[in-house]
Amino acid sequence: MTLADNLRSKVSELCVDGVLSCIKESVVMGYNYPLQSIGGNISPDVLRYYWALAQGVEDIANTIILSPRRMTSTIDFELVERRGVISGALDASATILTQMRTLDPTLCVVNEPRQTYESEPNHLVAWLLKEALDILLSARRLCHALNKMSWFNRKVSLLENALRNDVLRQVLLSPLGRRRPNRSTLRVAAKSRVVLYQEALSVYNLLERIEIGDVGAIRQCLMTTLVADLEHWQRLELGTGLKVASAISRTTKEPVKLNFPFISGRPIANIGSYEVYWQYAIPPRPEEKLDTNERWAREIIDEIGISTSDSRADVAVTLNGTVQSIFECKYSESESAPAQAVVDAASQLVRYARDLHPDSLADAEKFLEKCCIIVADCNKYSPRHSNTATESDRHVYFSDVKNLLSDSLDSWAEETIDV
């Protein structure tokens, strides 16, 4: 495995591990309690949302739209009353009762075969698509920002189009209705040789495993949904934010509440009075508070005609709306990149500290000591997990993906978070 492949694998693992850490912290029984055994104590909302976005659900919907004949019919029997020619199996007891009730000796009750699409495998397909659509519509009601995301609206539209299929509508209106598939339904689907039903069974099994807290299923789902659509630098930032939330939870003994979907402009996690943001907007200082070099730079930008906007910190921690700490993340696949990445990150952290505390250098210095620089790989540079700054030094925390995966942020949380 090359260096680049190794880093990509690490940041993907960091993102998934961050979600799992936060889920564990939301369990009252404690961090070390095995995730596989927590069952109903886990809040599955976030995981069910990403399950609904899974490629397997989309593949089933596409099959229904493009190849509706993939759904097969079955032979069912219904009791009917007949005179004359009997076309089905005679139900002797029902016939005697009917003849006694009607006083008609020619009337017979028979089980006649009929073709129907109200089969258990079709019920499984209909329930999966309806369940996924309900989850996504619920998410859109909770987060209005999803209305502006074309990819999300495309998913919803796809599921709605698939559920307009006459067969699925007939199944959903049948006595089976929207009842969750039982073991009998799953056994019949498993015996079917139709690819569509095998795919539906696989998607349903994934949901069941997620709901009982199976770590392997959760990792599989998140890798193909949450992580798959993110650039690697985004995975580093989001994974860092989730690890920060987990570390704060362990220090404060407060559970983590994840807010899905993870988008900028609102917290990705709440831990008591603390909030963790991904891509947090920091307004610049007014012009009279700028240093000479900063003022000149802004004047050059304005002269060219480019409007200055708020800076965006990669990860920010707030307490009751006040920023407590900032994490600046730098992703690069080059071995020589960490040095320049740290230089750039240090400059950004200093600017953020000055922008947040424009009236006091002392407050800006104190704030800076709580901040952290995260790189993909420290390489030859030593990580700094504890702040040992003296009056003559100016230290910040410094770490990489490998250390984050081993919960190195616990020391940061213990030193900077008020309990």
Secondary structure, 3 states (H helix, E strand, C coil): CCHHHHHHHHHHHHHHHHHHHHHHHCCCCCCCCCHHHCHHHCCCHHHHHHHHCCHHHHHHHHHHHHCHHHCCCEEEEEEEEEECCCCCEECHHHHHHHHHHHCCCCEEEEEEEEEECCCHHHHHHHHHHHHHHHHHHHHHHHCHHHHHCHHHHHHHHHHHHHHCCHHHHHHHCCCCCCCCCCHHHHHHHHHCCCHHHHHHHHHHHHHHHHHCCCHHHHHHHHHHCCCCCCCHHHHHHHHHHHHHHHHHHHHHCCCCEECCCCCCCCEEEEECCEEEEEEEEECCCCHHHCCHHHHHHHHHHHHHCCCCCCEEEEEEEEECCEEEEEEEEECCCCCCHHHHHHHHHHHHHHHHHHHHCCCCHHHHHHHHCCCEEEECCCCCCCCECCCCCCCCCCCCEEEEHHHHHCCCHHHHHHHHCCC
